[in-house]
Amino acid sequence: MFIQQLKAGDHFTQENHGEAIRFEVLAIEQIGSQFQVWFRSKLGLSDARYHGKAVLPCVRPAQALHA
């Protein structure tokens, strides 16, 4: 999924030192052509800035797909 398509509640899993960590998108804000994204995981809260065309392997919760 393109970063610019992310919504709060989307999630993705990333491997960290051989352990799968699940990240949940808390918020996203466009800043020029980039997007600031805030995440929550068992590691705590974090944020990152991405170009809008960057891709993350995200999953949207089923109830959001039918809204």
TIMI-2910 file (N, C-alpha, C, CB; in pm, 1 decimal, decimal comma, always signed):
<rs>
+----------+----------+----------+----------+----------+----------+----------+----------+----------+----------+----------+----------+------+
!      n_x !      n_y !      n_z !     ca_x !     ca_y !     ca_z !      c_x !      c_y !      c_z !     cb_x !     cb_y !     cb_z ! resn !
+----------+----------+----------+----------+----------+----------+----------+----------+----------+----------+----------+----------+------+
!    +85,2 !   -115,7 !     +0,0 !     +0,0 !     +0,0 !     +0,0 !    +90,7 !   +123,2 !     +0,0 !    -97,4 !     -0,9 !   +122,3 !  Met !
!    +55,2 !   +222,0 !    -82,1 !   +129,9 !   +347,2 !    -82,6 !   +107,8 !   +420,0 !    +49,2 !    +88,1 !   +436,3 !   -201,9 !  Phe !
!   +211,8 !   +484,4 !    +99,0 !   +203,3 !   +560,3 !   +223,7 !    +87,0 !   +659,1 !   +218,7 !   +335,4 !   +634,7 !   +250,8 !  Ile !
!    +68,0 !   +725,6 !   +105,4 !    -37,7 !   +826,5 !    +94,0 !   -177,1 !   +766,7 !   +109,3 !    -27,3 !   +897,5 !    -39,6 !  Gln !
!   -190,2 !   +633,6 !   +102,5 !   -319,4 !   +566,5 !   +117,7 !   -344,8 !   +518,3 !   +261,2 !   -327,3 !   +448,8 !    +22,4 !  Gln !
!   -245,3 !   +529,4 !   +347,7 !   -260,7 !   +481,1 !   +485,0 !   -369,2 !   +556,1 !   +560,1 !   -129,7 !   +493,2 !   +559,5 !  Leu !
!   -431,0 !   +484,7 !   +652,8 !   -530,7 !   +543,5 !   +742,3 !   -504,6 !   +489,9 !   +882,3 !   -677,3 !   +510,9 !   +695,4 !  Lys !
!   -546,1 !   +564,5 !   +981,9 !   -534,9 !   +517,0 !  +1119,5 !   -605,1 !   +381,9 !  +1131,0 !   -595,7 !   +620,1 !  +1219,6 !  Ala !
!   -541,9 !   +288,4 !  +1198,9 !   -597,7 !   +154,0 !  +1215,2 !   -533,6 !    +52,0 !  +1123,1 !   -745,7 !   +156,8 !  +1190,8 !  Gly !
!   -470,6 !    +96,7 !  +1012,7 !   -397,9 !     +3,4 !   +926,2 !   -281,4 !    -54,4 !  +1005,6 !   -347,3 !    +74,0 !   +795,4 !  Asp !
!   -235,6 !   -172,2 !   +967,5 !   -122,0 !   -231,3 !  +1037,1 !    -33,4 !   -308,8 !   +940,9 !   -169,9 !   -322,6 !  +1149,3 !  His !
!    +90,8 !   -329,0 !   +982,2 !   +186,0 !   -408,0 !   +904,9 !   +281,4 !   -476,0 !  +1001,7 !   +263,8 !   -319,5 !   +802,4 !  Phe !
!   +347,9 !   -578,1 !   +953,5 !   +443,2 !   -653,4 !  +1034,1 !   +581,0 !   -638,3 !   +971,9 !   +402,7 !   -803,6 !  +1044,8 !  Thr !
!   +679,5 !   -616,6 !  +1057,2 !   +816,7 !   -600,7 !  +1011,8 !   +906,0 !   -687,5 !  +1098,9 !   +861,2 !   -451,5 !  +1016,4 !  Gln !
!  +1003,8 !   -751,6 !  +1036,6 !  +1094,9 !   -836,0 !  +1112,8 !  +1203,8 !   -749,7 !  +1176,2 !  +1157,3 !   -945,3 !  +1022,3 !  Glu !
!  +1229,3 !   -775,0 !  +1304,2 !  +1329,1 !   -700,6 !  +1379,5 !  +1411,4 !   -801,3 !  +1459,0 !  +1262,6 !   -593,8 !  +1473,5 !  Asn !
!  +1535,3 !   -827,0 !  +1417,0 !  +1623,4 !   -922,9 !  +1483,2 !  +1557,9 !  -1061,1 !  +1492,0 !  +1660,6 !   -873,0 !  +1623,5 !  His !
!  +1494,6 !  -1104,0 !  +1384,8 !  +1433,9 !  -1236,1 !  +1378,1 !  +1296,9 !  -1247,4 !  +1441,7 !  +1523,0 !  -1332,9 !  +1441,5 !  Gly !
!  +1244,6 !  -1137,5 !  +1493,7 !  +1112,9 !  -1138,0 !  +1557,8 !  +1017,4 !  -1051,8 !  +1476,2 !  +1121,7 !  -1086,6 !  +1704,8 !  Glu !
!   +898,8 !  -1103,1 !  +1451,4 !   +796,4 !  -1027,7 !  +1378,6 !   +729,9 !   -928,2 !  +1473,0 !   +690,5 !  -1123,3 !  +1316,5 !  Ala !
!   +735,3 !   -801,0 !  +1438,1 !   +676,2 !   -694,3 !  +1519,1 !   +559,6 !   -634,5 !  +1441,3 !   +782,2 !   -584,2 !  +1555,3 !  Ile !
!   +443,7 !   -627,1 !  +1505,4 !   +323,8 !   -569,7 !  +1442,5 !   +314,8 !   -421,9 !  +1476,5 !   +195,1 !   -644,0 !  +1488,6 !  Arg !
!   +301,9 !   -338,7 !  +1373,5 !   +288,3 !   -194,5 !  +1390,6 !   +147,9 !   -152,7 !  +1349,9 !   +394,8 !   -118,0 !  +1307,5 !  Phe !
!    +87,6 !    -65,7 !  +1428,7 !    -43,7 !    -10,2 !  +1396,7 !    -26,9 !   +138,4 !  +1366,6 !   -145,4 !    -32,9 !  +1513,8 !  Glu !
!    -88,0 !   +183,6 !  +1258,2 !    -83,8 !   +325,2 !  +1222,2 !   -180,9 !   +399,6 !  +1313,8 !   -120,3 !   +347,3 !  +1070,4 !  Val !
!   -128,5 !   +499,1 !  +1386,2 !   -212,2 !   +580,0 !  +1474,2 !   -263,3 !   +704,5 !  +1404,0 !   -135,2 !   +619,1 !  +1598,7 !  Leu !
!   -176,9 !   +766,9 !  +1323,7 !   -213,7 !   +891,0 !  +1255,6 !   -119,5 !   +912,2 !  +1138,2 !   -209,1 !  +1012,6 !  +1353,1 !  Ala !
!   -164,3 !   +991,8 !  +1043,4 !    -82,9 !  +1026,8 !   +927,2 !   -114,0 !  +1170,6 !   +890,0 !   -109,6 !   +930,3 !   +806,7 !  Ile !
!     -9,3 !  +1245,3 !   +854,8 !    -25,6 !  +1386,2 !   +819,1 !    +62,8 !  +1417,7 !   +698,9 !     +9,4 !  +1479,0 !   +939,3 !  Glu !
!     +4,3 !  +1479,1 !   +597,0 !    +82,2 !  +1518,0 !   +479,4 !   +159,2 !  +1645,8 !   +509,1 !     -9,5 !  +1537,4 !   +356,1 !  Gln !
!   +288,7 !  +1642,9 !   +474,1 !   +376,4 !  +1758,8 !   +489,1 !   +446,7 !  +1777,4 !   +355,3 !   +480,3 !  +1740,1 !   +607,9 !  Ile !
!   +392,4 !  +1864,8 !   +271,0 !   +444,2 !  +1878,7 !   +134,9 !   +419,8 !  +1750,9 !    +57,4 !   +594,5 !  +1913,0 !   +136,1 !  Gly !
!   +524,5 !  +1695,3 !     -4,0 !   +509,7 !  +1569,1 !    -77,5 !   +538,2 !  +1448,8 !    +11,0 !   +602,5 !  +1567,0 !   -198,5 !  Ser !
!   +567,8 !  +1473,6 !   +138,5 !   +596,7 !  +1365,2 !   +231,6 !   +481,9 !  +1347,1 !   +330,8 !   +727,9 !  +1392,4 !   +306,4 !  Gln !
!   +486,9 !  +1233,8 !   +400,8 !   +383,8 !  +1201,4 !   +499,3 !   +450,6 !  +1162,0 !   +629,8 !   +291,2 !  +1087,6 !   +448,4 !  Phe !
!   +408,8 !  +1224,2 !   +738,5 !   +454,0 !  +1188,5 !   +873,1 !   +355,0 !  +1084,2 !   +924,5 !   +462,2 !  +1315,8 !   +969,9 !  Gln !
!   +406,9 !   +969,3 !   +967,3 !   +322,5 !   +859,3 !  +1012,7 !   +361,2 !   +823,1 !  +1155,6 !   +335,6 !   +735,8 !   +918,6 !  Val !
!   +261,5 !   +811,8 !  +1243,0 !   +282,8 !   +771,9 !  +1381,8 !   +234,8 !   +628,4 !  +1398,8 !   +208,8 !   +867,8 !  +1480,4 !  Trp !
!   +316,2 !   +546,6 !  +1467,3 !   +291,2 !   +403,6 !  +1484,3 !   +289,7 !   +366,4 !  +1631,6 !   +396,8 !   +321,3 !  +1410,2 !  Phe !
!   +225,7 !   +250,8 !  +1659,2 !   +231,8 !   +189,0 !  +1791,9 !   +266,8 !    +42,0 !  +1771,4 !    +95,3 !   +205,5 !  +1870,9 !  Arg !
!   +355,0 !     -8,6 !  +1855,2 !   +390,1 !   -150,8 !  +1855,5 !   +424,3 !   -190,1 !  +1998,0 !   +509,7 !   -181,3 !  +1758,4 !  Ser !
!   +459,3 !   -316,0 !  +2019,1 !   +498,9 !   -358,0 !  +2153,0 !   +630,7 !   -293,9 !  +2194,8 !   +510,3 !   -509,7 !  +2159,4 !  Lys !
!   +699,8 !   -231,6 !  +2098,9 !   +823,7 !   -159,6 !  +2128,9 !   +795,5 !    -17,5 !  +2176,7 !   +914,2 !   -156,0 !  +2005,7 !  Leu !
!   +670,1 !    +26,8 !  +2163,3 !   +631,9 !   +161,3 !  +2204,4 !   +580,1 !   +243,2 !  +2087,8 !   +749,3 !   +231,8 !  +2268,4 !  Gly !
!   +580,0 !   +374,8 !  +2105,8 !   +532,6 !   +467,1 !  +2002,7 !   +651,4 !   +514,3 !  +1919,3 !   +458,0 !   +588,3 !  +2066,2 !  Leu !
!   +627,6 !   +535,8 !  +1790,5 !   +732,9 !   +586,5 !  +1703,7 !   +668,8 !   +661,7 !  +1587,8 !   +823,6 !   +471,1 !  +1651,9 !  Ser !
!   +751,5 !   +731,1 !  +1512,6 !   +702,8 !   +799,3 !  +1394,1 !   +812,9 !   +799,7 !  +1289,7 !   +656,9 !   +943,7 !  +1427,1 !  Asp !
!   +772,3 !   +822,7 !  +1166,3 !   +866,8 !   +827,8 !  +1054,8 !   +806,0 !   +913,9 !   +945,7 !   +900,6 !   +684,6 !  +1001,2 !  Ala !
!   +892,2 !   +968,1 !   +861,9 !   +847,2 !  +1048,9 !   +748,6 !   +883,7 !   +974,9 !   +619,8 !   +911,4 !  +1192,6 !   +751,7 !  Arg !
!   +786,0 !   +964,0 !   +531,1 !   +801,8 !   +890,7 !   +406,0 !   +757,4 !   +976,8 !   +288,4 !   +722,0 !   +759,3 !   +409,6 !  Tyr !
!   +811,6 !   +946,2 !   +170,8 !   +758,5 !  +1003,2 !    +47,4 !   +624,0 !   +935,6 !    +22,7 !   +857,8 !   +983,1 !    -74,9 !  His !
!   +528,6 !  +1008,0 !    -32,7 !   +393,6 !   +955,1 !    -54,5 !   +386,4 !   +832,0 !   -142,3 !   +309,3 !  +1059,8 !   -114,0 !  Gly !
!   +485,1 !   +813,0 !   -229,2 !   +485,6 !   +696,4 !   -319,1 !   +560,8 !   +577,1 !   -260,5 !   +547,6 !   +734,3 !   -452,5 !  Lys !
!   +614,3 !   +591,6 !   -137,9 !   +678,9 !   +478,0 !    -71,7 !   +572,5 !   +372,1 !    -43,1 !   +751,1 !   +522,6 !    +60,8 !  Ala !
!   +614,9 !   +248,1 !    -30,8 !   +521,6 !   +136,0 !    -13,2 !   +552,9 !    +61,5 !   +117,0 !   +529,1 !    +38,7 !   -134,5 !  Val !
!   +447,0 !    +30,3 !   +191,3 !   +454,5 !    -57,2 !   +307,8 !   +356,8 !   -172,5 !   +286,8 !   +422,7 !    +20,8 !   +440,2 !  Leu !
!   +391,1 !   -292,8 !   +332,8 !   +301,0 !   -407,3 !   +316,5 !   +189,9 !   -404,4 !   +421,4 !   +379,7 !   -539,5 !   +326,2 !  Pro !
!    +99,0 !   -308,9 !   +410,5 !     -5,3 !   -287,9 !   +511,5 !   -129,9 !   -370,8 !   +485,3 !    -42,7 !   -141,7 !   +517,5 !  Cys !
!   -202,6 !   -391,5 !   +594,1 !   -331,6 !   -458,8 !   +589,3 !   -433,3 !   -365,5 !   +652,9 !   -327,7 !   -598,1 !   +662,2 !  Val !
!   -546,8 !   -351,4 !   +589,4 !   -654,2 !   -269,7 !   +645,9 !   -751,9 !   -363,5 !   +715,4 !   -726,4 !   -183,8 !   +535,0 !  Arg !
!   -791,2 !   -334,2 !   +839,6 !   -887,4 !   -419,6 !   +910,5 !  -1014,7 !   -439,5 !   +827,7 !   -922,6 !   -358,4 !  +1047,8 !  Pro !
!  -1071,1 !   -557,8 !   +834,8 !  -1186,9 !   -595,1 !   +751,7 !  -1303,4 !   -499,3 !   +766,3 !  -1232,8 !   -734,5 !   +786,7 !  Ala !
!  -1335,2 !   -453,8 !   +887,4 !  -1450,9 !   -365,6 !   +904,9 !  -1430,1 !   -233,3 !   +830,9 !  -1476,3 !   -339,3 !  +1054,6 !  Gln !
!  -1304,3 !   -187,9 !   +815,8 !  -1278,7 !    -62,3 !   +744,3 !  -1299,2 !    -79,3 !   +594,2 !  -1136,1 !    -12,7 !   +772,3 !  Ala !
!  -1281,5 !   -200,9 !   +543,3 !  -1301,1 !   -227,2 !   +400,8 !  -1445,8 !   -215,6 !   +359,5 !  -1250,0 !   -363,7 !   +365,6 !  Leu !
!  -1537,0 !   -239,1 !   +452,9 !  -1680,8 !   -238,9 !   +420,3 !  -1750,6 !   -111,8 !   +462,7 !  -1749,0 !   -356,2 !   +485,4 !  His !
!  -1676,2 !    -17,3 !   +515,6 !  -1738,0 !   +108,8 !   +561,5 !  -1764,2 !   +202,9 !   +445,5 !  -1648,4 !   +178,4 !   +664,9 !  Ala !
+----------+----------+----------+----------+----------+----------+----------+----------+----------+----------+----------+----------+------+
</rs>
